[in-house]
Amino acid sequence: MTSVDERLRHRSWKVFNDAARDAVIKGPPGEVALVAALDDFSSSRQIVVVAVLGDAQGSEGPSALRKILSSVGVSRDMR
């Protein structure tokens, strides 16, 4: 099985979605992986990451989510 980091960058939408969900379930280490990869994602994948970060319990996810949502130029879809 590949790591969450590798699955987050996979071409398959299903693999990516499962990896994003697993990253949040994994807790802070998974959240760090999501936040680190966020800028590499297309806008549609960023929306998925924002959605799963809403369920994050560690410190990385919620703080990253607040930063994303407060940044200038964020699309309506992200909010």
DRENTI-157416 format. One record per residue: z, y negated, x of N, C-alpha, C in turn; residue number from 0. Coordinates in pm, 1 decimal, padded with zeros to 6 digits. Each point is the difference from the previous one (the first is absolute). Layout:
// residues N
<dovo n_up="Z" n_north="Y" n_east="X" ca_up="Z" ca_north="Y" ca_east="X" c_up="Z" c_north="Y" c_east="X" i="NUM"/>
...
END
This chain:
// residues 79
<dovo n_up="00000.0" n_north="00118.3" n_east="00083.8" ca_up="00000.0" ca_north="-00118.3" ca_east="-00083.8" c_up="00000.0" c_north="-00125.0" c_east="00088.5" i="0"/>
<dovo n_up="-00071.6" n_north="-00098.0" n_east="-00040.5" ca_up="-00009.3" ca_north="-00123.2" ca_east="00078.2" c_up="00114.9" c_north="-00093.9" c_east="-00035.2" i="1"/>
<dovo n_up="00021.7" n_north="-00096.5" n_east="00085.5" ca_up="00109.1" ca_north="-00094.2" ca_east="-00021.7" c_up="-00033.1" c_north="-00096.9" c_east="-00114.1" i="2"/>
<dovo n_up="00102.1" n_north="-00067.2" n_east="-00046.9" ca_up="-00019.8" ca_north="-00100.6" ca_east="-00104.7" c_up="-00094.1" c_north="-00108.4" c_east="00050.7" i="3"/>
<dovo n_up="00016.8" n_north="-00041.7" n_east="00126.2" ca_up="-00087.4" ca_north="-00103.0" ca_east="00057.7" c_up="-00146.7" c_north="00040.2" c_east="-00007.5" i="4"/>
<dovo n_up="-00029.3" n_north="00124.2" n_east="00035.6" ca_up="-00138.6" ca_north="00047.2" ca_east="-00003.7" c_up="-00051.3" c_north="00009.2" c_east="-00143.5" i="5"/>
<dovo n_up="00083.6" n_north="00046.8" n_east="-00089.5" ca_up="-00042.6" ca_north="00012.8" ca_east="-00139.4" c_up="-00019.2" c_north="-00136.2" c_east="-00066.1" i="6"/>
<dovo n_up="00076.4" n_north="-00101.0" n_east="00041.9" ca_up="-00018.8" ca_north="-00134.0" ca_east="-00054.5" c_up="-00137.6" c_north="-00056.2" c_east="00035.2" i="7"/>
<dovo n_up="-00055.8" n_north="00045.6" n_east="00108.0" ca_up="-00130.5" ca_north="-00049.7" ca_east="00044.8" c_up="-00115.3" c_north="00094.9" c_east="-00035.0" i="8"/>
<dovo n_up="00030.4" n_north="00100.0" n_east="-00079.4" ca_up="-00100.7" ca_north="00098.8" ca_east="-00039.0" c_up="-00099.5" c_north="-00061.3" c_east="-00097.4" i="9"/>
<dovo n_up="-00123.3" n_north="00047.5" n_east="00003.9" ca_up="-00105.4" ca_north="-00052.3" ca_east="-00088.4" c_up="00022.1" c_north="00035.6" c_east="-00146.7" i="10"/>
<dovo n_up="00058.9" n_north="00115.8" n_east="-00023.0" ca_up="00019.9" ca_north="00048.4" ca_east="-00136.2" c_up="00105.1" c_north="-00083.8" c_east="-00072.7" i="11"/>
<dovo n_up="-00036.3" n_north="-00043.5" n_east="-00119.7" ca_up="00090.8" ca_north="-00080.5" ca_east="-00081.6" c_up="00124.5" c_north="00080.1" c_east="-00036.6" i="12"/>
<dovo n_up="-00016.6" n_north="00127.9" n_east="-00034.1" ca_up="00113.2" ca_north="00084.6" ca_east="-00037.4" c_up="00094.7" c_north="00018.7" c_east="00118.0" i="13"/>
<dovo n_up="-00054.2" n_north="00027.4" n_east="00117.3" ca_up="00083.6" ca_north="00017.8" ca_east="00119.3" c_up="00077.0" c_north="-00128.9" c_east="00028.0" i="14"/>
<dovo n_up="-00067.8" n_north="-00114.0" n_east="-00009.2" ca_up="00065.2" ca_north="-00128.4" ca_east="00022.1" c_up="00112.5" c_north="-00023.4" c_east="-00101.3" i="15"/>
<dovo n_up="-00028.3" n_north="00020.1" n_east="-00128.7" ca_up="00101.9" ca_north="-00020.5" ca_east="-00103.9" c_up="00122.2" c_north="00088.8" c_east="00022.4" i="16"/>
<dovo n_up="-00024.9" n_north="00127.2" n_east="00031.3" ca_up="00110.6" ca_north="00092.1" ca_east="00025.2" c_up="00080.5" c_north="-00044.9" c_east="00122.2" i="17"/>
<dovo n_up="-00068.7" n_north="-00046.8" n_east="00102.5" ca_up="00068.4" ca_north="-00046.1" ca_east="00121.1" c_up="00083.9" c_north="-00124.3" c_east="-00027.4" i="18"/>
<dovo n_up="-00051.8" n_north="-00091.7" n_east="-00079.9" ca_up="00075.1" ca_north="-00121.6" ca_east="-00034.0" c_up="00126.5" c_north="00036.6" c_east="-00076.5" i="19"/>
<dovo n_up="-00012.9" n_north="00090.0" n_east="-00095.0" ca_up="00117.2" ca_north="00045.3" ca_east="-00075.8" c_up="00099.8" c_north="00071.0" c_east="00091.2" i="20"/>
<dovo n_up="-00050.7" n_north="00088.2" n_east="00085.9" ca_up="00087.2" ca_north="00073.1" ca_east="00091.8" c_up="00070.4" c_north="-00093.6" c_east="00098.4" i="21"/>
<dovo n_up="-00067.8" n_north="-00106.1" n_east="00040.2" ca_up="00059.9" ca_north="-00095.2" ca_east="00093.5" c_up="00123.7" c_north="-00064.6" c_east="-00060.2" i="22"/>
<dovo n_up="-00006.4" n_north="-00035.1" n_east="-00126.7" ca_up="00115.1" ca_north="-00062.0" ca_east="-00066.4" c_up="00111.2" c_north="00102.3" c_east="-00021.1" i="23"/>
<dovo n_up="-00037.6" n_north="00121.1" n_east="-00035.3" ca_up="00099.4" ca_north="00106.0" ca_east="-00018.1" c_up="00072.0" c_north="00028.4" c_east="00131.7" i="24"/>
<dovo n_up="-00073.3" n_north="-00010.9" n_east="00109.1" ca_up="00054.8" ca_north="00026.5" ca_east="00133.5" c_up="00106.4" c_north="-00102.2" c_east="00039.3" i="25"/>
<dovo n_up="00000.2" n_north="-00115.0" n_east="-00064.8" ca_up="00100.0" ca_north="-00102.4" ca_east="00029.4" c_up="-00046.6" c_north="-00098.9" c_east="00104.9" i="26"/>
<dovo n_up="00093.2" n_north="-00061.1" n_east="00070.6" ca_up="-00034.8" ca_north="-00105.6" ca_east="00095.8" c_up="-00110.4" c_north="00034.6" c_east="00100.5" i="27"/>
<dovo n_up="-00002.4" n_north="00120.1" n_east="00059.3" ca_up="-00111.0" ca_north="00027.9" ca_east="00093.2" c_up="-00137.5" c_north="-00004.1" c_east="-00067.8" i="28"/>
<dovo n_up="-00006.3" n_north="00048.2" n_east="-00122.5" ca_up="-00125.8" ca_north="-00003.5" ca_east="-00075.0" c_up="-00038.9" c_north="-00140.5" c_east="-00038.8" i="29"/>
<dovo n_up="00100.1" n_north="-00080.4" n_east="-00035.8" ca_up="-00025.9" ca_north="-00139.0" ca_east="-00035.0" c_up="-00054.4" c_north="-00076.6" c_east="00119.8" i="30"/>
<dovo n_up="00055.6" n_north="00028.3" n_east="00117.3" ca_up="-00048.3" ca_north="-00064.5" ca_east="00122.7" c_up="-00147.0" c_north="00035.2" c_east="00021.6" i="31"/>
<dovo n_up="-00037.1" n_north="00126.2" n_east="-00023.8" ca_up="-00139.3" ca_north="00042.4" ca_east="00015.5" c_up="-00090.7" c_north="-00073.9" c_east="-00098.4" i="32"/>
<dovo n_up="00044.9" n_north="-00015.0" n_east="-00124.0" ca_up="-00079.5" ca_north="-00072.3" ca_east="-00099.4" c_up="-00020.3" c_north="-00145.1" c_east="00039.1" i="33"/>
<dovo n_up="00107.8" n_north="-00065.1" n_east="00039.5" ca_up="-00007.2" ca_north="-00141.6" ca_east="00036.0" c_up="-00087.9" c_north="-00019.1" c_east="00122.9" i="34"/>
<dovo n_up="00012.7" n_north="00089.3" n_east="00097.9" ca_up="-00078.7" ca_north="-00010.7" ca_east="00122.8" c_up="-00149.3" c_north="00014.9" c_east="-00026.6" i="35"/>
<dovo n_up="-00035.1" n_north="00080.7" n_east="-00098.3" ca_up="-00141.1" ca_north="00027.0" ca_east="-00028.1" c_up="-00060.2" c_north="-00094.5" c_east="-00103.2" i="36"/>
<dovo n_up="00080.2" n_north="-00081.5" n_east="-00062.7" ca_up="-00045.2" ca_north="-00081.9" ca_east="-00112.8" c_up="-00122.9" c_north="-00085.1" c_east="00030.3" i="37"/>
<dovo n_up="-00002.4" n_north="-00066.1" n_east="00113.6" ca_up="-00112.8" ca_north="-00087.8" ca_east="00033.2" c_up="-00130.2" c_north="00076.2" c_east="00023.2" i="38"/>
<dovo n_up="00010.2" n_north="00130.3" n_east="00025.1" ca_up="-00119.1" ca_north="00081.6" ca_east="00024.3" c_up="-00066.7" c_north="00046.2" c_east="-00129.0" i="39"/>
<dovo n_up="00067.4" n_north="-00017.6" n_east="-00112.7" ca_up="-00049.0" ca_north="00053.6" ca_east="-00126.7" c_up="-00092.0" c_north="-00097.3" c_east="-00072.3" i="40"/>
<dovo n_up="-00089.5" n_north="00058.4" n_east="-00079.2" ca_up="-00082.1" ca_north="-00079.7" ca_east="-00090.8" c_up="00091.4" c_north="-00058.1" c_east="-00107.1" i="41"/>
<dovo n_up="-00050.5" n_north="-00097.5" n_east="-00074.2" ca_up="00083.4" ca_north="-00063.9" ca_east="-00102.3" c_up="00045.1" c_north="00099.8" c_east="-00106.9" i="42"/>
<dovo n_up="-00084.3" n_north="00094.9" n_east="-00035.6" ca_up="00040.1" ca_north="00097.7" ca_east="-00101.9" c_up="00113.4" c_north="00088.9" c_east="00050.1" i="43"/>
<dovo n_up="-00002.4" n_north="00033.3" n_east="00126.3" ca_up="00109.5" ca_north="00080.3" ca_east="00055.8" c_up="00125.2" c_north="-00084.6" c_east="00019.8" i="44"/>
<dovo n_up="-00017.2" n_north="-00127.0" n_east="00030.1" ca_up="00116.7" ca_north="-00087.3" ca_east="00012.1" c_up="00073.9" c_north="-00008.7" c_east="-00133.0" i="45"/>
<dovo n_up="-00073.0" n_north="00000.0" n_east="-00109.5" ca_up="00063.0" ca_north="-00004.9" ca_east="-00131.9" c_up="00085.1" c_north="00124.5" c_east="-00022.9" i="46"/>
<dovo n_up="-00049.9" n_north="00114.1" n_east="00040.6" ca_up="00077.3" ca_north="00123.7" ca_east="-00011.7" c_up="00127.3" c_north="-00009.7" c_east="00083.8" i="47"/>
<dovo n_up="-00011.7" n_north="-00051.6" n_east="00122.0" ca_up="00116.7" ca_north="-00013.5" ca_east="00087.7" c_up="00102.2" c_north="-00094.5" c_east="-00061.5" i="48"/>
<dovo n_up="-00044.6" n_north="-00111.1" n_east="-00054.3" ca_up="00091.6" ca_north="-00093.6" ca_east="-00065.5" c_up="00070.6" c_north="00069.7" c_east="-00116.7" i="49"/>
<dovo n_up="-00072.5" n_north="00079.0" n_east="-00074.7" ca_up="00060.2" ca_north="00071.3" ca_east="-00113.7" c_up="00106.2" c_north="00099.3" c_east="00046.7" i="50"/>
<dovo n_up="-00028.1" n_north="00076.9" n_east="00103.1" ca_up="00099.7" ca_north="00097.6" ca_east="00045.2" c_up="00116.0" c_north="-00067.2" c_east="00072.7" i="51"/>
<dovo n_up="-00024.1" n_north="-00113.1" n_east="00064.5" ca_up="00110.6" ca_north="-00070.4" ca_east="00065.4" c_up="00100.6" c_north="-00051.7" c_east="-00102.1" i="52"/>
<dovo n_up="-00044.4" n_north="-00016.8" n_east="-00123.8" ca_up="00091.8" ca_north="-00038.7" ca_east="-00105.7" c_up="00107.5" c_north="00104.9" c_east="-00025.4" i="53"/>
<dovo n_up="-00025.8" n_north="00124.0" n_east="00039.0" ca_up="00096.7" ca_north="00109.2" ca_east="-00014.7" c_up="00079.0" c_north="00026.0" c_east="00127.7" i="54"/>
<dovo n_up="-00026.7" n_north="-00074.9" n_east="00104.8" ca_up="00063.5" ca_north="00023.9" ca_east="00129.5" c_up="00149.3" c_north="-00029.8" c_east="-00004.9" i="55"/>
<dovo n_up="00076.9" n_north="00078.1" n_east="00073.2" ca_up="00145.0" ca_north="-00015.4" ca_east="00003.8" c_up="00051.6" c_north="-00054.0" c_east="00132.8" i="56"/>
<dovo n_up="-00078.7" n_north="00011.2" n_east="00105.4" ca_up="00043.4" ca_north="-00047.5" ca_east="00131.6" c_up="-00014.8" c_north="-00150.5" c_east="00011.7" i="57"/>
<dovo n_up="00024.0" n_north="-00052.5" n_east="00118.1" ca_up="-00007.9" ca_north="-00145.2" ca_east="00018.7" c_up="-00141.5" c_north="-00047.9" c_east="00029.9" i="58"/>
<dovo n_up="-00081.7" n_north="00083.1" n_east="00062.6" ca_up="-00136.1" ca_north="-00040.3" ca_east="00037.5" c_up="-00088.2" c_north="-00024.8" c_east="-00121.6" i="59"/>
<dovo n_up="-00000.6" n_north="00093.1" n_east="-00092.3" ca_up="-00089.7" ca_north="-00008.6" ca_east="-00115.5" c_up="00021.2" c_north="-00122.4" c_east="-00086.5" i="60"/>
<dovo n_up="00121.3" n_north="-00020.5" n_east="-00051.4" ca_up="00022.5" ca_north="-00116.6" ca_east="-00085.9" c_up="-00024.3" c_north="-00133.2" c_east="00070.3" i="61"/>
<dovo n_up="00038.5" n_north="-00010.6" n_east="00127.0" ca_up="-00023.5" ca_north="-00127.1" ca_east="00070.3" c_up="-00148.9" c_north="-00023.0" c_east="00021.7" i="62"/>
<dovo n_up="-00074.1" n_north="00105.8" n_east="00029.4" ca_up="-00145.3" ca_north="-00012.8" ca_east="00015.6" c_up="-00064.0" c_north="-00036.6" c_east="-00132.9" i="63"/>
<dovo n_up="00048.3" n_north="00059.2" n_east="-00106.7" ca_up="-00053.2" ca_north="-00029.8" ca_east="-00132.6" c_up="00022.1" c_north="-00147.1" c_east="-00035.2" i="64"/>
<dovo n_up="00118.9" n_north="-00051.5" n_east="00025.2" ca_up="00027.0" ca_north="-00142.0" ca_east="-00026.6" c_up="-00090.8" c_north="-00089.6" c_east="00083.1" i="65"/>
<dovo n_up="-00021.2" n_north="00037.0" n_east="00125.1" ca_up="-00086.5" ca_north="-00079.4" ca_east="00088.6" c_up="-00144.1" c_north="-00000.5" c_east="-00051.4" i="66"/>
<dovo n_up="-00049.5" n_north="00115.5" n_east="-00039.4" ca_up="-00136.6" ca_north="00011.9" ca_east="-00051.0" c_up="-00017.5" c_north="-00085.5" c_east="-00125.5" i="67"/>
<dovo n_up="00093.1" n_north="00012.8" n_east="-00092.1" ca_up="-00012.6" ca_north="-00069.1" ca_east="-00127.8" c_up="00018.3" c_north="-00150.6" c_east="00011.4" i="68"/>
<dovo n_up="00068.1" n_north="-00045.6" n_east="00103.9" ca_up="00021.5" ca_north="-00144.1" ca_east="00015.8" c_up="-00106.6" c_north="-00066.2" c_east="00087.4" i="69"/>
<dovo n_up="-00087.8" n_north="00079.3" n_east="00059.5" ca_up="-00100.3" ca_north="-00059.0" ca_east="00088.4" c_up="-00109.4" c_north="-00071.8" c_east="-00080.3" i="70"/>
<dovo n_up="-00054.5" n_north="-00102.1" n_east="00061.4" ca_up="-00104.7" ca_north="-00080.9" ca_east="-00062.7" c_up="-00129.0" c_north="00081.8" c_east="-00006.9" i="71"/>
<dovo n_up="-00068.4" n_north="-00009.7" n_east="-00110.6" ca_up="-00129.3" ca_north="00066.0" ca_east="-00013.8" c_up="00007.3" c_north="00144.0" c_east="-00046.0" i="72"/>
<dovo n_up="00116.8" n_north="00045.8" n_east="-00040.1" ca_up="00012.3" ca_north="00136.1" ca_east="-00050.2" c_up="-00072.8" c_north="00008.9" c_east="-00133.6" i="73"/>
<dovo n_up="-00077.1" n_north="00104.4" n_east="-00017.3" ca_up="-00076.7" ca_north="00015.7" ca_east="-00123.1" c_up="00090.6" c_north="00025.3" c_east="-00120.8" i="74"/>
<dovo n_up="-00051.9" n_north="-00027.3" n_east="-00116.5" ca_up="00074.9" ca_north="00026.1" ca_east="-00122.5" c_up="00031.7" c_north="00147.5" c_east="-00013.9" i="75"/>
<dovo n_up="-00090.5" n_north="00084.9" n_east="00048.5" ca_up="00022.6" ca_north="00143.7" ca_east="-00008.4" c_up="00122.2" c_north="00043.3" c_east="00080.6" i="76"/>
<dovo n_up="00022.8" n_north="-00067.9" n_east="00111.3" ca_up="00114.9" ca_north="00034.4" ca_east="00083.8" c_up="00130.5" c_north="-00042.1" c_east="-00067.2" i="77"/>
<dovo n_up="-00003.5" n_north="-00107.4" n_east="-00073.8" ca_up="00121.9" ca_north="-00047.9" ca_east="-00065.4" c_up="00025.7" c_north="00083.3" c_east="-00121.8" i="78"/>
END
